[in-house]
Amino acid sequence: MIGGDGKVQRRNVQLLQFDTDSVVVSHGLSAGEKVVTAGVNSLADGELVNAETEVE
């Protein structure tokens, strides 16, 4: 997840449902929080990132 300071924070989440184009998170995120969906394996906790797109 991306904090208000633009830094990534590792967070455990529980998935309720997922398919090829959507994911439903049941625990671990709050509404409106931003998550990293690409390149997560190359990020370190606390690393500064720039969000490129936002999907609602």
Contacts in CASP RR format, 6 or more apart in sequence:
PFRMAT RR
TARGET T0000
AUTHOR 0000-0000-0000
METHOD contacts of the structure
MODEL  1
MIGGDGKVQRRNVQLLQFDTDSVVVSHGLSAGEKVVTAGVNSLADGELVN
AETEVE
1 8 0 8 1.000
1 9 0 8 1.000
1 11 0 8 1.000
1 29 0 8 1.000
1 33 0 8 1.000
1 34 0 8 1.000
1 35 0 8 1.000
1 36 0 8 1.000
2 8 0 8 1.000
2 9 0 8 1.000
2 33 0 8 1.000
2 34 0 8 1.000
2 35 0 8 1.000
2 36 0 8 1.000
2 49 0 8 1.000
2 51 0 8 1.000
3 9 0 8 1.000
3 33 0 8 1.000
3 34 0 8 1.000
6 48 0 8 1.000
6 49 0 8 1.000
6 50 0 8 1.000
6 51 0 8 1.000
7 46 0 8 1.000
7 47 0 8 1.000
7 48 0 8 1.000
7 49 0 8 1.000
8 36 0 8 1.000
8 43 0 8 1.000
8 44 0 8 1.000
8 45 0 8 1.000
8 46 0 8 1.000
8 47 0 8 1.000
8 49 0 8 1.000
9 45 0 8 1.000
9 46 0 8 1.000
10 45 0 8 1.000
11 28 0 8 1.000
11 29 0 8 1.000
12 28 0 8 1.000
13 25 0 8 1.000
13 27 0 8 1.000
13 28 0 8 1.000
13 29 0 8 1.000
14 25 0 8 1.000
14 26 0 8 1.000
14 27 0 8 1.000
14 28 0 8 1.000
15 23 0 8 1.000
15 24 0 8 1.000
15 25 0 8 1.000
15 26 0 8 1.000
16 24 0 8 1.000
16 25 0 8 1.000
16 26 0 8 1.000
17 23 0 8 1.000
17 24 0 8 1.000
18 24 0 8 1.000
29 35 0 8 1.000
34 51 0 8 1.000
34 54 0 8 1.000
36 43 0 8 1.000
36 49 0 8 1.000
43 49 0 8 1.000
END
